[in-house]
Amino acid sequence: QSPGALAAAPASNAVPWNAVRVVLPDDRVVMLARSELGAFAGSIDMLIGAATLAQPLREPASIRIELGRDGQPLGVLELGETEVRWTADSAGAARGTVGRPEPVLLRALRQALLRRP
């Protein structure tokens, strides 16, 4: 799918997050408000919208993004090399959904997160 197609996902898929806790491959943890992510906040929303298949992630996740709102957990977005898995907090780990988003979108978000101090 193209990034434009992902942006057109129904509003019902929207997750009302305002903060993230990112666990990077080197076990570094970065805490960010949605406003600190700039355009990449929309990328996270698009990746969540791309995860629509009820199947396991076929590759290891290298980055874990824990989304929250006002201190309450909403879910976890895991980034693999070519796939993402979204698990809503109420769904439990076994009920996550997987997607294969546009590679450029996934790569850009991964690079932006890895550059964070």
Contacts in CASP RR format, 6 or more apart in sequence:
PFRMAT RR
TARGET T0000
AUTHOR 0000-0000-0000
METHOD contacts of the structure
MODEL  1
QSPGALAAAPASNAVPWNAVRVVLPDDRVVMLARSELGAFAGSIDMLIGA
ATLAQPLREPASIRIELGRDGQPLGVLELGETEVRWTADSAGAARGTVGR
PEPVLLRALRQALLRRP
1 50 0 8 1.000
1 101 0 8 1.000
1 102 0 8 1.000
2 102 0 8 1.000
3 46 0 8 1.000
3 102 0 8 1.000
3 104 0 8 1.000
3 105 0 8 1.000
6 46 0 8 1.000
6 47 0 8 1.000
6 49 0 8 1.000
6 50 0 8 1.000
6 101 0 8 1.000
6 102 0 8 1.000
6 105 0 8 1.000
7 46 0 8 1.000
9 46 0 8 1.000
9 49 0 8 1.000
9 50 0 8 1.000
13 48 0 8 1.000
13 49 0 8 1.000
14 45 0 8 1.000
15 45 0 8 1.000
15 48 0 8 1.000
15 67 0 8 1.000
15 74 0 8 1.000
15 75 0 8 1.000
15 88 0 8 1.000
16 69 0 8 1.000
16 74 0 8 1.000
17 34 0 8 1.000
17 44 0 8 1.000
17 67 0 8 1.000
17 68 0 8 1.000
17 69 0 8 1.000
17 74 0 8 1.000
18 33 0 8 1.000
18 34 0 8 1.000
18 68 0 8 1.000
18 69 0 8 1.000
18 70 0 8 1.000
19 31 0 8 1.000
19 32 0 8 1.000
19 33 0 8 1.000
19 34 0 8 1.000
19 67 0 8 1.000
19 68 0 8 1.000
19 69 0 8 1.000
19 71 0 8 1.000
20 31 0 8 1.000
20 32 0 8 1.000
20 34 0 8 1.000
20 37 0 8 1.000
20 44 0 8 1.000
20 65 0 8 1.000
20 66 0 8 1.000
20 67 0 8 1.000
20 68 0 8 1.000
21 29 0 8 1.000
21 30 0 8 1.000
21 31 0 8 1.000
21 65 0 8 1.000
21 66 0 8 1.000
22 29 0 8 1.000
22 30 0 8 1.000
22 31 0 8 1.000
22 32 0 8 1.000
22 63 0 8 1.000
22 64 0 8 1.000
22 65 0 8 1.000
22 66 0 8 1.000
22 113 0 8 1.000
22 116 0 8 1.000
23 29 0 8 1.000
23 63 0 8 1.000
23 64 0 8 1.000
23 65 0 8 1.000
23 66 0 8 1.000
24 30 0 8 1.000
24 63 0 8 1.000
24 113 0 8 1.000
24 114 0 8 1.000
24 116 0 8 1.000
25 62 0 8 1.000
25 63 0 8 1.000
25 114 0 8 1.000
30 113 0 8 1.000
30 116 0 8 1.000
30 117 0 8 1.000
32 116 0 8 1.000
34 41 0 8 1.000
35 41 0 8 1.000
37 44 0 8 1.000
40 108 0 8 1.000
40 109 0 8 1.000
40 112 0 8 1.000
40 113 0 8 1.000
43 105 0 8 1.000
43 108 0 8 1.000
43 109 0 8 1.000
44 65 0 8 1.000
44 67 0 8 1.000
44 77 0 8 1.000
44 109 0 8 1.000
46 101 0 8 1.000
46 105 0 8 1.000
47 77 0 8 1.000
47 79 0 8 1.000
47 84 0 8 1.000
47 86 0 8 1.000
47 101 0 8 1.000
47 105 0 8 1.000
47 106 0 8 1.000
47 109 0 8 1.000
48 77 0 8 1.000
48 84 0 8 1.000
48 86 0 8 1.000
49 86 0 8 1.000
50 84 0 8 1.000
50 99 0 8 1.000
50 100 0 8 1.000
50 101 0 8 1.000
51 77 0 8 1.000
51 84 0 8 1.000
51 85 0 8 1.000
51 86 0 8 1.000
51 96 0 8 1.000
51 97 0 8 1.000
51 98 0 8 1.000
51 99 0 8 1.000
52 97 0 8 1.000
52 99 0 8 1.000
53 97 0 8 1.000
53 98 0 8 1.000
53 99 0 8 1.000
54 95 0 8 1.000
54 96 0 8 1.000
54 97 0 8 1.000
54 98 0 8 1.000
55 98 0 8 1.000
56 98 0 8 1.000
57 78 0 8 1.000
57 80 0 8 1.000
57 83 0 8 1.000
57 85 0 8 1.000
57 98 0 8 1.000
58 83 0 8 1.000
58 98 0 8 1.000
59 80 0 8 1.000
59 81 0 8 1.000
59 82 0 8 1.000
59 83 0 8 1.000
60 80 0 8 1.000
61 78 0 8 1.000
61 79 0 8 1.000
61 80 0 8 1.000
61 85 0 8 1.000
62 79 0 8 1.000
62 80 0 8 1.000
62 81 0 8 1.000
62 110 0 8 1.000
63 78 0 8 1.000
63 79 0 8 1.000
63 80 0 8 1.000
63 110 0 8 1.000
63 113 0 8 1.000
63 114 0 8 1.000
64 76 0 8 1.000
64 77 0 8 1.000
64 78 0 8 1.000
64 79 0 8 1.000
65 76 0 8 1.000
65 77 0 8 1.000
65 78 0 8 1.000
65 79 0 8 1.000
65 113 0 8 1.000
66 73 0 8 1.000
66 75 0 8 1.000
66 76 0 8 1.000
67 73 0 8 1.000
67 74 0 8 1.000
67 75 0 8 1.000
67 76 0 8 1.000
67 77 0 8 1.000
68 74 0 8 1.000
68 75 0 8 1.000
73 89 0 8 1.000
74 88 0 8 1.000
74 89 0 8 1.000
75 86 0 8 1.000
75 87 0 8 1.000
75 88 0 8 1.000
75 89 0 8 1.000
76 86 0 8 1.000
76 87 0 8 1.000
76 89 0 8 1.000
77 84 0 8 1.000
77 85 0 8 1.000
77 86 0 8 1.000
78 84 0 8 1.000
78 85 0 8 1.000
78 86 0 8 1.000
78 87 0 8 1.000
79 106 0 8 1.000
79 109 0 8 1.000
79 110 0 8 1.000
80 106 0 8 1.000
82 100 0 8 1.000
82 103 0 8 1.000
82 106 0 8 1.000
83 98 0 8 1.000
83 99 0 8 1.000
83 100 0 8 1.000
84 98 0 8 1.000
84 99 0 8 1.000
84 101 0 8 1.000
84 106 0 8 1.000
85 96 0 8 1.000
85 97 0 8 1.000
85 98 0 8 1.000
85 99 0 8 1.000
86 96 0 8 1.000
86 97 0 8 1.000
87 93 0 8 1.000
87 95 0 8 1.000
87 96 0 8 1.000
87 97 0 8 1.000
88 95 0 8 1.000
88 96 0 8 1.000
END
